[in-house]
């Protein structure tokens, strides 16, 4: 172990760095946390964070950055951190990533930056996600100490549709380039999936609120309760803003299309999680929105959303919460950390099982989920073994609540009102390499383009689009911009 | 031509304003009409559309059909029946109080005919839902006739408003006002004796089902306005799913109006009972009214 104090940073040799073991994330005890909505991961202490930062070898050609969808300069922020220069680390991190406290918690680092880390070849990677979270949290808690970057107003206006990770990332980038940014959100609260989808125990809402506030401080305006396609049309936005970024997400849940799916007690994960996360149904009757507190809950799907729903069920008091997944344990798409936490909290897994019917009683309440056993078949187009039903293997999981977490489709609410906007066969918006749609000046990113993906991929789209939109705005003489620029130019002449 | 560029972003107070209650009328013991300020929605709403209303912090998001709008005054008319806690809180609002969130207009506008004869059938608070439809049909020159009903005299609403667009026949279950009996028996006479091109109906689910069953043999297209439980109102949660023609659709984005001859009303009624126990629990006197906490935000 290396003794170090933040005041007099000692520089460990590479050999010494290699001797430091990866720090563990302190967590709430599994049994205790399964009964509360408090955050599971507690965050590294400063001492642990500095120690972990010293594990970074400061590679000349850092591969970790390639693994990051928003290209955070990882070695640089870690270098500042290891030197005890937290303001420097925060500034560096925030330049590349507008939501570090969020991505430090929900990114699948193990398959992105950390999988590229040189140290992962021989042992465990640097805990980049933990460090990002630590620096992001520090930046949030010390926001008063940071001087905002001076930006020269460009005189251009941008509308962003959706305040989820894609919209917020774009907003941050565009505001930093001096554009006047207005974000339109359909719900009553900003944050998109970060607010309605990801549970409190994984991403406390106060963190999202603080990250949104930081963007507001940077000049971003957020307008809630405004549905583009209904309250305003895209054409109106095009007429009144110099550019538009569409990041309205993939908000249309897919159901299984099996008998009994409309019985009482069957939820989409979107509804189940929205009731709890956005509407605080877990506090009912102290909040007004109820949610069924099932005793035995079956969750269909194997992704992070399924884990979130299953762990939420447990916290709502379920005696059993069972994940039903049609493929094998090895193919579970959820992050290993989530699956691990879920197991620790006592969740059950039914692998290689596919629902065929939701069973109900006379009053139309759910009584069970009838499944069929699957086995691995020939590889499908994704290269994974296609699960094939074993004839006659039906069995019933007794339950009173079923939550389907099998993905979502593109929400047609906005796109159906824009006939000129080109869509693919799934209803997702088609964009070019710059993120621009078939409509000039209208860009798009996140799930409405990709289909259901991740927070960080949406942020990557937002960041790239912000850059492309900045180029577009600077190279295109838009109406309002040109008028304002002329005024600016004449004012400059007078001063000269 | 591109519309004149308005400095959207400099007008933000326009969006951020809470929605002031500018008028309140008690239509019956449990039914209240609120006129609330929501200028943009008042400007663009069409018949059949609804808003999602959230009274304040901790309150539910509830869907309410826009009963009327005044685009000059920038107000919406909402007719609310106090059933559960959220609707009770809304009906206890007074002039000068505000609603924190109103989002919309949501849902598809009503499929309207442009000529011929329409029969509008409203039951209880559902009469307010058919009102904007009758209004627009009338302005298009369609011959409008309305049959409205309620349990008793006190439950009949919007009679005078509908009278402006054509004949109105009122019926009450107990005969305390108008004809004694159900709207369906009056409607049956009308369908049997005159040429009706389309029927629009809104009200309790059993009533809408009865209307749909009545019109089916006459082969008259019947549009029903459905009221399932909703959360976001934008297609995101799927809680409002209904079965129409054997297909599962979302009332918020595919509706809220559907062909009544295709709707599975039994499923709708079943699903509407999902939170019955919770509703009772939230009406427990120990649960504080949301209204009290909202008023503190007022200037």
HADDOCK unambig.tbl for C-alpha pairs under 7 A between the chains (distance, minus, plus):
assign (segid A and resid 182 and name CA) (segid B and resid 9 and name CA) 6.48 0.50 0.50
assign (segid A and resid 188 and name CA) (segid B and resid 101 and name CA) 6.53 0.50 0.50
assign (segid A and resid 223 and name CA) (segid B and resid 15 and name CA) 6.80 0.50 0.50
assign (segid A and resid 225 and name CA) (segid B and resid 101 and name CA) 6.72 0.50 0.50
assign (segid A and resid 225 and name CA) (segid B and resid 102 and name CA) 6.51 0.50 0.50
assign (segid A and resid 225 and name CA) (segid B and resid 103 and name CA) 4.66 0.50 0.50
assign (segid A and resid 226 and name CA) (segid B and resid 103 and name CA) 6.18 0.50 0.50
assign (segid A and resid 227 and name CA) (segid B and resid 104 and name CA) 6.75 0.50 0.50
assign (segid A and resid 230 and name CA) (segid B and resid 104 and name CA) 6.54 0.50 0.50
assign (segid A and resid 230 and name CA) (segid B and resid 105 and name CA) 5.99 0.50 0.50
assign (segid A and resid 230 and name CA) (segid B and resid 106 and name CA) 6.45 0.50 0.50
assign (segid A and resid 231 and name CA) (segid B and resid 41 and name CA) 6.51 0.50 0.50
assign (segid A and resid 231 and name CA) (segid B and resid 104 and name CA) 5.77 0.50 0.50
assign (segid A and resid 231 and name CA) (segid B and resid 105 and name CA) 6.07 0.50 0.50
assign (segid A and resid 239 and name CA) (segid B and resid 2 and name CA) 5.83 0.50 0.50
assign (segid A and resid 239 and name CA) (segid B and resid 3 and name CA) 5.72 0.50 0.50
assign (segid A and resid 239 and name CA) (segid B and resid 5 and name CA) 6.23 0.50 0.50
assign (segid A and resid 240 and name CA) (segid B and resid 5 and name CA) 4.76 0.50 0.50
assign (segid A and resid 240 and name CA) (segid B and resid 6 and name CA) 5.92 0.50 0.50
assign (segid A and resid 240 and name CA) (segid B and resid 8 and name CA) 6.85 0.50 0.50
assign (segid A and resid 251 and name CA) (segid B and resid 235 and name CA) 6.63 0.50 0.50
assign (segid A and resid 251 and name CA) (segid B and resid 236 and name CA) 4.52 0.50 0.50
assign (segid A and resid 252 and name CA) (segid B and resid 235 and name CA) 5.58 0.50 0.50
assign (segid A and resid 252 and name CA) (segid B and resid 236 and name CA) 4.82 0.50 0.50
assign (segid A and resid 252 and name CA) (segid B and resid 237 and name CA) 6.98 0.50 0.50
assign (segid A and resid 253 and name CA) (segid B and resid 236 and name CA) 6.40 0.50 0.50
assign (segid A and resid 253 and name CA) (segid B and resid 237 and name CA) 6.49 0.50 0.50
assign (segid A and resid 253 and name CA) (segid B and resid 238 and name CA) 6.52 0.50 0.50
assign (segid A and resid 264 and name CA) (segid B and resid 271 and name CA) 5.93 0.50 0.50
assign (segid A and resid 264 and name CA) (segid B and resid 274 and name CA) 5.97 0.50 0.50
assign (segid A and resid 268 and name CA) (segid B and resid 237 and name CA) 6.47 0.50 0.50
assign (segid A and resid 268 and name CA) (segid B and resid 238 and name CA) 6.59 0.50 0.50
assign (segid A and resid 270 and name CA) (segid B and resid 236 and name CA) 6.74 0.50 0.50
assign (segid A and resid 270 and name CA) (segid B and resid 237 and name CA) 5.06 0.50 0.50
assign (segid A and resid 271 and name CA) (segid B and resid 237 and name CA) 4.28 0.50 0.50
assign (segid A and resid 271 and name CA) (segid B and resid 238 and name CA) 6.71 0.50 0.50
assign (segid A and resid 271 and name CA) (segid B and resid 239 and name CA) 6.41 0.50 0.50
assign (segid A and resid 279 and name CA) (segid B and resid 58 and name CA) 6.94 0.50 0.50
assign (segid A and resid 285 and name CA) (segid B and resid 282 and name CA) 5.44 0.50 0.50
assign (segid A and resid 285 and name CA) (segid B and resid 287 and name CA) 6.85 0.50 0.50
assign (segid A and resid 286 and name CA) (segid B and resid 287 and name CA) 6.81 0.50 0.50
assign (segid A and resid 287 and name CA) (segid B and resid 58 and name CA) 4.84 0.50 0.50
assign (segid A and resid 287 and name CA) (segid B and resid 59 and name CA) 6.38 0.50 0.50
assign (segid A and resid 288 and name CA) (segid B and resid 58 and name CA) 6.15 0.50 0.50
assign (segid A and resid 288 and name CA) (segid B and resid 59 and name CA) 5.15 0.50 0.50
assign (segid A and resid 288 and name CA) (segid B and resid 60 and name CA) 5.27 0.50 0.50
assign (segid A and resid 289 and name CA) (segid B and resid 60 and name CA) 5.14 0.50 0.50
assign (segid A and resid 290 and name CA) (segid B and resid 278 and name CA) 6.39 0.50 0.50
assign (segid A and resid 364 and name CA) (segid B and resid 270 and name CA) 6.82 0.50 0.50
assign (segid A and resid 411 and name CA) (segid B and resid 235 and name CA) 6.95 0.50 0.50
